[in-house]
């Protein structure tokens, strides 16, 4: 049984209708703060709430993807919707500010277009784009939603989620996958194989899977709690790709991600919403 974290009990509801919300927030905080994943029964004991109350609250939060429940052990973890909500508020302002200098350096060192993206439901959304200085440029723009399964940023993000959160994210994807090009991955089983390889290797590729002629390399930005919060890609045209892509694109990409993660880790705790 996990030891009780130092979490304050929910405040007394002074406004009508806030009692249930306070219970939800207290349970979420317990799941977030307790080192070992808990079952509903353990959460009930730790929170002091009756087990039926906790069951109803957990069921509602699982349905809304605020929590995920392991299908075999029944243990609870924070769900992907929390990551998405945090990424929207934190990612689109402070994330961009934290990353912009490294993105410029990455664009200049590779000579290629660079994107910064955060999760947005079943998509990734570009929150920054630095164009290649070459004459040929990409059609993407800031604010564009792109699919997770066919892009380097999406696959980099998915591959570093924990198993429960990854499954919840995969469950959101359209079935069957829309084929953007003949190279687009066909189904979840094939995507899982790619994600396993990406996790082991540390970076992803989009081999003309989202747009014909465009080859991308991607890597995740990991928050302080070990959860991916964003991803970066370097995009090049297939015909002008350099002969040693790992040295030309992947190495500077991974260095940029490390630098951004180091900057995130050095920021005040209340700045990092995750």
N, C-alpha and C positions, 0 to 999 in steps of 0.2 A: 504494500500500500504506500503511495507516495506521501512524503512528508508535506505538511501544509506550508505553502509559501506565505510570505508576508504580504498578503493581499487584504486590503481593508474590506469589511463587509459593505454591502450595497447601502447607499444612503436611504433614509426614510423618504418615501415619496411624498412631496409636498404639493405636487400638482396631480390632479386627477388623471388616471390612466398611465402613470409613469412607473407603477410598481412592477408590472410585468417586464417592462423594458429594463429596469434596474436589475432584475433577476437575470435576464439574458446577458447583460453586460458583466455581471459578477461571475457567471458561469464561464463566459468567454475568457475573462481575465484569469480565472483559475486554470483553464486549459493552457493558456499561453504561458503562465508563470510556473507551472509545475513541471519539473524536469522530466519525469516519466509519464508517458501517455496513460490516460486513465480510462476505465470503463465507466458506463453510466452509474453503476452501483457505487464505485469509488468516488465519482464526482458528487453523488448525492451525500455520501458520508462526509466528504471534505467541505462541502458547501453548507451543510446543515439543513438543506431543503428536503422535503419529503420526496421519496423516489418517484412517485407518479408525476410530481411537478417537474422534476429534472428530466424524466423521459419525454414529457410533452415539449419542454423547452428545447431539448437536444434534437428531437425529431423535426421541430420547426427550423432550427438552425442548420441541420443537415439538408433539409429541403431547399433552403436559401443559399446553400454552399458556403455558409459561414463556418461550419464544421464539416469534417469528413470522418466517417466511421469505418475502421478496417473491417472488411467483410468476414474475416475469420476470427480475429481476436475481439472485435467489438471495441477496440481502444480508439480514443478520439484524438484528432489533430485539427489544427486550424485549417480552414478551407481556402480554396483559391479566390473566392470572392473578396475576402479580406485583403489578400495580396493585390488584387485588381483595384480595389477602392483606394488602398494606400498608394499604389503606383500612380493613380490619377491625380491625387492631391499633391503628393510629395514628388512624384516623378516628373511632372510636367513643368515644374518650376525649379526646385532645388536640384533635381537630378540633372536637368539641362545645364544649370550653372556649374554643377560639380564636374560635368563632362566636357564642356565646350572647348577648353584649351587642349585637352588630350585629343579630342576629335579633330581639331585643326592640325595638330601635329601628325595625326594618323593620315589625314587627307594629303598633307604635304609630303610625307615620307613615302606613301604608296603611289601618289599621283592619281588616285581613284576616288570615286564617290563614296561617302561614308554616311551611314544612317544610325540614329539612336532611336530605339523603339521600346515601348512598355506594353504590357498586356492590357487588352481591352475586350473582356468577354471571350469569345472564341477567336478573336483576332489579335494582332499586334498593331499598334498605331505608332506612326513615325512622329516623334516630338522634336527631332532635329535632323537636318540634312545639309551636308556640305558637299557641294558639287565638285566633280573632277575639273581640273583646269583645262582638260582637253576639249577639242571642238565637239566631240560626241558626248551628249549628256543624257541622263535618264529622265523618264517622264514622271517619276514619283515626286510627291511633295509632302511637306509637313501637314499632319492631320490625316494622311491616307491610312486607311485600315487595310492590312494585308493578312492573308491566311497564315495560321501557325504551321500548318503541315507542309507548305510548299516554299517557305522562306528560310533563309539562314538564321534570321533573328528569332523566328518562331520556334524552330527546332532547337536552337541553343537554349532558349528559355525553358521549353518543355523538358529537355533532357536532364536539367539540373533540379527539377522539382522532386520532392520525396515521393515514394510510390503512390501513396494515397492521394496526394494533391495532383500528381500527374494523371492518375486514373480519372479524377474528377474533371480535369481539364480536357482529357481525351473524350470524355462523355459528352462534352459540349459541341464537339466538332460535327459538321454535317456528314451524314452517311447516305450514300457513298460520297467520297471526296469529289469535289469538282475538279475536272482535269483542265488546268490552265495551259499546259503544254503536253506533248507526248511523254515528257520525262516526269510529270507530276506523280508522286507516290500514290498508289491505288487505294490502299485501305489501312486500317489501324494496325493490323498485324505487320505489314511492311514498314509502317512508320515506327513501330516499337523497335524493330531491328535496327533502324537508323539511329533512334534515340540512344539505344544501348551503346552503339559504336561511338556516338558523339560524346556521351558521358565518359567513356574510357579514354578517348582521345583529347577531349577538352575544347573542341571547336567543331563547327558544323559547316556544311556547304549547301548551296542551292545551285545544282548543276542544270541550269536552264529549266528549272522546275516551275518557276513562277512567271517567267518571261523569256521568250526565245532569244537566244544570243547573249543573255546576261548570266554571268557566273559570280556567285557571292560566297564570301567566307564570313562566318558569324561566331560570336562568343558571348557568354552571359556576363552580366554584372551581378555579383552576389552581395546581398545586404549583410549587415552585422550578424543577423541571426541564422545565416546560412541559406536563406531563401533567395532565389533569383528575383531581381526587381526590374531588370531591363536587359537589353541585349544590343550589341553593336554589330554592324556588318560593313564589310568592304566589298564594293561591287565593281566588277570590271567586265568589259566586253570580251567575249570568248576569243575573238580573233586577235586581240592584242594582249592576251594574258602572258605574263612573264614566264620564262622557262623554269624557274624554281619558285613556285607559288608559296611554299611554306616559309621561305626566307623573305620573299617580297611582300607578302600580305599577312600571313598567319602570325609570324613573330611580332611584327609591330602592332597587330590587332590585340594579341594577348597582353602585350606590354601596356597598351592603352587601358585595357580593362583592369589590369592590376593597379595602375596608377589611380584610376577613378575609384576603385574599391578602397584603396588606401586613403584617399581624400574623404570618402564617406565615413570610414572608421574613425577619422580624426575630428569629425564634426561633433558639436554638442549632442547629447543623447536625445533631447527633445526635438532636434531637427530631423532625426531619422525616424520617420513614422512607422518603420517596420521593426 
